[in-house]
Each structure stands twice: as C-alpha cells, then as structure tokens.
Amino acid sequence: MSKLKHTSAAWLVISLSFLVAAAWPAARSEESAMHTPKDTTKPVACERSVFRVVIDVGHTVEIPGAVSARGAPEYSFNLKLADAIKQTLVDAGFDKTVLLITAAAPWPGLVERATRANAMHANLFIAIHHDSVPDKLLETWHYEGQENHFSDRFTGYAIFISNDNAARAGSLAFGHVLGKNLQTAGLHYTPHYTLPLMGRHRHELLDADAGVYRYDQLLVLRHTLMPAVLLEAGSIVNRQEELELATSERRMLTAKAVAAAVADFCDMRAQPSGDRQIKRSPSTQPAAPGRANSTAVAH
C-alpha cells in the first residue's frame, strides 16, 4: 500500500511538471506582449497651407490655341476650368494656389511661365489645356451658318510629362494619381496619341493605367524645377464632348478630381518615401519617331 502511494505521488509530480511546462511559453508570450511598446508612429500630415500649386492657363487671348467644333477658342475653355480648379484647391486648404496667366506669345511666353513658377518655389505645376486633332483628321460642318471643323473619333483626357523635367519622378507620380482620380470621377483617357495616324504628334504611353504620355519638348514642362504635368481635359473638336466640357458640371467634376489628386500627392510627398518613383506601366507602343531633337511651342 505504501509503495502504491509513492508511485501515485510520483505520477502527480510528473503531471504537474508537464502542466507548468506547457503553460510557461504562453505566460512568457503574454508577459512579452504586455511589455512590448506599441508602434505609435503616425503618418506625416500634408501641410496644405504651404504646398503651392501653380495652375497654368494654356495659351493666351491673342493666341487662343485650338478652335472648338462650334468655333469657340480653346483659351476660353482653359481659363474657366483653371479658375474652377484654383478655387476648388483653395477651398480644400491649398490657399497658396496661384492662377498663372500670361499675355506673351511663344517662345518668350512659354519661358516666362516656367520662370515665374520657379521663382515662386512652387511644389507642383499643372498646365490646363483642351484637346484637338491634327488638321488632316478634321471634317467640315456648318453650325449657326458658319463653317467649322470637327472630329468625333476620340474623346477623353490626356496627361503629359517631360522626361527632361528636373523632377521627372514626381511628375510621373503625380500624373498617375491625377489619371486615377479622373477615372474615379467617371472619365477615361484617349488612346489616340499612340496611333500611327497621329504622325509626328504620336507619343509614348508611359503609364497605360492612368493615361500618362511622354512629351519631352513641352517648354513649360521641361524648364520647370518642380513636378509638372500638362492636362488635356478633353476634346473640344468632338461635338458631343465639347458640349459637356462647356458645362459647369463637367468643369467641377474635373476640378474636384484634380484637387483630390493634389491632396493625394501632397500626402505622398510628406512621407519619408514620398520621393520614390512609381513603377512605369508597360507601354505597348513605341515612342513617336522623329521627335527627339524638336522643341514644341504649341503649349
């Protein structure tokens, strides 16, 4: 009987040892969790009040750019949209936003735009334009007794950057977020700049996801020292899209998308990795032939 008691006691000790051993890692883990400091790092906030955006109104009163399908000058579209974008940015807290208007003709006027933006130490440059097509693609029609020209083949926005811009990586990054915000607003980019029929106006599609094209020779993009893009907001020679672009609803839709993109970009730049270049989307089209040594004066 005494031997049986000793045996039972021995098994009890062994069992308790196993239970303690099993519980020890869990207890250590719980204790470790209690003493491990939590990651309290917060994202760095974008300082909207000091982030300066220059909104460049494409063309001038005297040299107004393209002519719409109903005979309206491109400059009038550019000015109204640029003003809506500027006001939307100010309302969103980007109160140092500047509307850039010049009267000088190219070449001096284009250099002046870049020089003024650089002197302001701007954080971002956005040139506002509206699209057309090469003359050979235009057709003739009559509107209100006047002969006008149109092309209903293409619709949509296009975004251009220059690889010669001093902040090329930032330009491409902003172009991407701008395109994605425009798409979120229900807009799409035009693919016609990749087509052979565009001839010397053909451009390499750098970001097929967002609609960002390469146009190295644009003076307002290559001579600015900050991230810079040119936005073609839509085609004013397309008769249906021209009507839409002329409405305050379409202008506000675009303006809000641009403001959202600026806010996204400002947040990106505020982070330690904010200068990281985004990966290019693969382009299925070659660069436009014969463009490397020319300098564009159209914008």
C-alpha positions, 0 to 999 in steps of 0.5 A: 500500500505504501509503495502504491502511494509513492508511485501515485505521488510520483505520477502527480509530480510528473503531471504537474511538471508537464502542466507548468511546462506547457503553460510557461511559453504562453505566460512568457508570450503574454508577459512579452506582449504586455511589455512590448511598446506599441508602434505609435508612429503616425503618418506625416500630415500634408501641410496644405497651407504651404504646398503651392500649386501653380495652375497654368492657363494654356495659351493666351487671348491673342493666341487662343490655341485650338478652335472648338467644333462650334468655333469657340477658342480653346483659351476660353475653355482653359481659363474657366476650368483653371479658375474652377480648379484654383478655387476648388484647391483653395477651398480644400486648404491649398490657399497658396494656389496661384492662377498663372496667366500670361499675355506673351506669345511663344517662345518668350511666353512659354519661358516666362511661365516656367520662370515665374513658377520657379521663382515662386518655389512652387511644389507642383505645376499643372498646365490646363489645356483642351484637346484637338486633332491634327488638321488632316483628321478634321471634317467640315460642318456648318453650325449657326451658318458658319463653317467649322471643323470637327472630329468625333473619333476620340474623346477623353483626357490626356496627361503629359510629362517631360522626361527632361523635367528636373523632377521627372519622378514626381511628375510621373507620380503625380500624373498617375494619381491625377489619371486615377482620380479622373477615372474615379470621377467617371472619365477615361483617357484617349488612346489616340496619341499612340496611333500611327495616324497621329504622325509626328504628334504620336507619343509614348504611353508611359503609364497605360493605367492612368493615361500618362504620355511622354512629351519631352519638348513641352517648354513649360514642362521641361524648364520647370524645377518642380513636378509638372504635368500638362492636362488635356481635359478633353476634346473640344473638336468632338461635338458631343464632348465639347458640349459637356466640357462647356458645362459647369458640371463637367468643369467641377467634376474635373476640378474636384478630381484634380484637387483630390489628386493634389491632396493625394500627392501632397500626402505622398510627398510628406512621407519619408518615401514620398520621393520614390518613383512609381513603377512605369506601366508597360507601354505597348507602343513605341515612342513617336519617331522623329521627335527627339531633337524638336522643341514644341511651342504649341503649349 
